[in-house]
Amino acid sequence: MTTRRSILASAALAAGLLALPAAPAGAADVKEIRIDWATYNPVGLLLKEKGFLEEAVKPQGITVRWTQSLGSNKALEFLNGGAIDFGSSAGAAALLARINGNPIKVVYAYSRPEWTALVTRKDSGIKTVADLKGKRIAVTRGTDPHIFLIRALQGAGLTERDAKLVLLQHADGRTALERGDVDAWAGLDPMMAASEIEAGSVLFHRDASANTWGVLDVREAFAKENPELVRTVIAAYERARDYAIKNPEALKAALVAATKLPDPVIARQLERTDLSQPNVGAAQAESIRAAGLALQEAGVIPAGTDVKAAVDGLIDPQFNPGPAK
């Protein structure tokens, strides 16, 4: 698990990123950049608060419109419908979306989090994944917690059909768990951290390696038509990431303000969040491909799908802000 100390230690990697290029003249036809923010994307949240992107594109007469995403599924729906140009999601969720015809590219990694686990009440009697057989589980379909749940069930010799899935957005899943409407919840930070600290909920199944990366997706057509604007957005993200690493208290304060959750909850979320690796490439591909193959085995992805080719088509490292690793 990555601690805030290791986040701070990565500050040196971000040195020299404060000089943010202005939007290029070739982007004159774009009048507005539409981008999401989400409480599961702390760098994007700080980017919104500080106005770094607005500062970069203002000389070109370009404005920025922000839309909140309540989960990867919503960000990907917005992208598919053309409501936003850039969206925050989990890597495996982006893969599922692309396989299902959503024309997106992954161009940046805003975090490497352990943001999902399987959660239950302390008095539920659930101790292992095998105990979920026949139980009611709250989950947001098409998100990393959903994919995490499928893989966890698989590891216990179970499938989704062996449990009773209750489809809810993440915050509603937390509420359902604490009220006793469901037996377990495929959680997502910061709501998961809040339930853990405020309600004594138990993270009974954790696997950091099965959490796929937090990635920034862009509509493929937008990236093809406006590559320099994509670089401008990523440069703004890098400025926000650098600020977050050097100013952890400001990052925590931004999350507290956005979520209305107390400091200890946000501190728990940030303990599980690594901001040190923004480039996309082999590391993300390996993580997403492993999730994709597990989903294929579970029947979520059609058997004839070339998962490796889909992953290769999803990840676009040409916009990486630093040397390849």
N, C-alpha and C positions, 0 to 999 in steps of 0.2 A: 504494500500500500504506500502511496506517495504522501508524504507529510508536507505541511506548509514550509518546513525548513528546506526540503529538497526543491520545492518550487522557488524559494528565494535563491537557492544555490545555482539555479539555472539562469539567474539574471545576466550572468556574463555572456550567455549565448545570444542575448538580445541586444548587446551593445551595438550602437551605431544605427539603430532602427528608427530613431526619432525623426530623421529627415524624411518627411512624407511627400512624395511627388504629387504635383497637381494633376488634375484630369487632363488627358491629352487633347489637343485640338481636334483630332480625328473623331472625337466622341460628340461632336457638335449636334448631331441629330438626336442624341439622348437628352431629354429634358428632366428626367427623374429616374433615380435609382431606387428600386423597391426592395427592401431587405427586412428580414425578420429579426426579432429579439426573443429570447426565451430564458427562463430562470435556470434551465439546465445548460446554458451556454454563458458562463460568467464573463468571458472575454467580450462577446457580443454585447452583453448588457453594459459593460464599461465603455465600449465603443459608442453606444447610444448616448450614455450619460455625458461623455466628454466632448462629443461633437467633432471627433477627429475626421470622420468621413465627410461631414458637411463642410468642414474647413478645406478639405482637399478638392472638392468638386465645385465650390462656390465660384472660383474665377471663371469657370466655363459656363456659368449660368445653370448648372444642374442642381436640382434639389434632391432631398432624401426623404423617402416615406417609409416609416417603420410600422410593422405589423407583428403583433405577438403571436407566437406559436405555442400551443399548450402541450405539444408532443411532436415527435418525429412525424407521426401520421398527418398532423395538421400542416406542418411545414411542407411536406411532400405533396399534399393536396393543393396547397397554395401554388407551389411551383408548377404542378401539372396543369392547373387551371390558368396559369399566366398572371396570377394576382401578385406574385413577387418574382424578383429576378435571382435573389440569393436566399437560401434557407438553411437552418440548422437542423441536423439530424444525426442519428447514429449511423455508423457505416453499414451495418447489415440491413437496416431499414432502407437505406438508399439503394442497396443492391436489389432488394425485393421490388422496390418501386421501379427501378430501371428494367428489370426482367418483365414487369407487368406493363411496360410501354411508356413509362415516364421518362422523357428525354433529358436526363440530368447528368452532370459531371461533378465528381468530388475534386475540389481544388485546394483544400486547406484543412488542417486538423486543428481545431480550436482547443481541444483537450484530449487527454487520455484518462478517462475517469473510471472509477469503480462506482457507477451511479445507479446500478440496479442489483437487487438481491430478492430472494423470496422472503416474505415477511408474514408473521402471524402474531396473534395476541399471546401474551405470556401464559395465559391460562387455557389455551386452545387444545393442548395435548399433542400438537404437531411438533415433531422433532426432526423428521427427515423428509426428503422428497417423496419417499414411498408412502408416507402417511397422507399424501394428498389424494390418494385414490378415493373417488366418490365425493370429494370435498368441493365446495364452492370457492372459486378463485377469481378475484377481480383482476382484470388485465386490460390494457389498451392495445387493441390489435394493430399490427404493423409497426411496432416500436421495439427498441432494444429490450425492454422488460418482457415483451411478448416472446421475442426470439430466445431470450434467456430462459424463460419458463419452458418453452418447447424442448430446449437442449437439456435442461435439468430433468424433465420428465423422461426424456429419452434415456438418460444415464441411469434412471431407476427402473428401466424396462416398461415405462408407461407412455401413453400418448395423451393428447388433448381430450380424446374421447373417454379416457378413464376418469376425468374430472369434469366438473361443471363450470365452464368459463362464464363469467359475468362481465360483459363488455362495458367498461366505464373509462372516462378520461382519468388521468393519473390522480388528480386531487380528489375526485369522487371515489376512486378506489381506496384511498386512505380513509375517507369518511366511512365507507361501507365496512372496512375492516374493523375500525374502532367501535362502530355501532353494533357489530356482531352480525351484520347482514351477510358477510362472507367469512370463510374460514381462513383464507390466506389472500395475499396480494402480491402481484409482481410489481415491486415498488420502484420509484424513481426519485432521486434527489432533486430538490431539497425536501420534497414532501416526505420521503422515506426517512430522512434524518429527523424531521420534525416529529413523525410518529414514534420513532425510536426514543427520542429524548423526552417528549411531552406526554406520550401515552404509554411508555414502557414496552412498545412493540419489539418483537424479537426478530432479528435477521437470522433465520434458521438455516438458510442455504446461501453461501457466498462463493463466488468464483471470479476473481478479478480478471482472469484471462478470457473469460467468456463475455465480458463487456466489450463491445466493439467501440471504436473510437468516436469521439464527437467531431463531426466533419461539417464543413461548409459546402453546400451544394449550389450549383448555378445552372440555370436553364442552358442547355447545350447551344441553342440558337443565339442566346445573348452572348455567350463566351466566344462563339465563332465570329459574330459581327462586331464585338467590342472587346477584343483581348486586352487592350491597354486599360480599359475601365476595370476589367477583372483584376489587373495588377494594382490599380489604384485602390480598390476595395481591400485587397489582401495587404497592401502596404498600410492601410488604415488599421486593419486588424492587428498587424504586427506592432503598430504604435500602441494600441490598446493592450496587447499582450505584454509588451515591455513595461508599460505603466503598471499593469496588474502584478507582475513579478516584483517590481521594485517598491510597490505600495500595497502590500497585502491588506492593510487596514482599510484602505480606500476601496479595494475590491470587496471586502466583507461588507462595508457600509453600503455599497451599491446594491448588493444582493439583499441585505436587510431591508433597504428602502423599497425594493421591487417586490419582495415576497411578503413583507410585513411579518417575517419570522424573527425570533430573537437571535442574538449573537451566537449562543452556543450551538444552535441548529445549523447556522451558516458555517460556523467553524468546522463542524463535523463534515458538512458537504465538501468544504475546501480541503480537508485532510485527505479526502478520497479523490482529489483532482490534480492531475499533473499537467502543467501548462508548458512544458519545456520542449515539445517536439512538434512544430507546426508543419513541417514538410510532409507531403503525402507521397507514398511509394510502396516499397516492399513490405514494410511493417503493417500498414493498413491492409494491403492486399492479402497478406497471410491471415490476418484476423478475420476479415470479411469473408474470405474464401472458406475458412473453417466453419464459420456460421452458415454460409450458403450450402455447403455439403451436408451439414446436419439437418438443415431445413429440407433439403432434397430427400434425404433418407426418411424424414418424417412425412413426406408427401405434400409439404407446403409449396415447394418448387417442383414443377413438372420433371419427371424422370429424364426426359430427353434434353433438358437444358444443359448447355455447356457452361457450367458455373465459372470456370476459370476464364473463359472468354468474356463472360458478362462482367466479371471483376476487372479484367484488363480494359474493357470498354468504359467502365465507370470512373476509374481513377485517372486523373490528368495531372501529371507532375510538372507540366511546362510552366506553371505559375508559381512554383515553389519559391519562397522568399529567401532561402539560403542554399548553400551547397548540398547536394544529395548526400545521404548517409547510407 
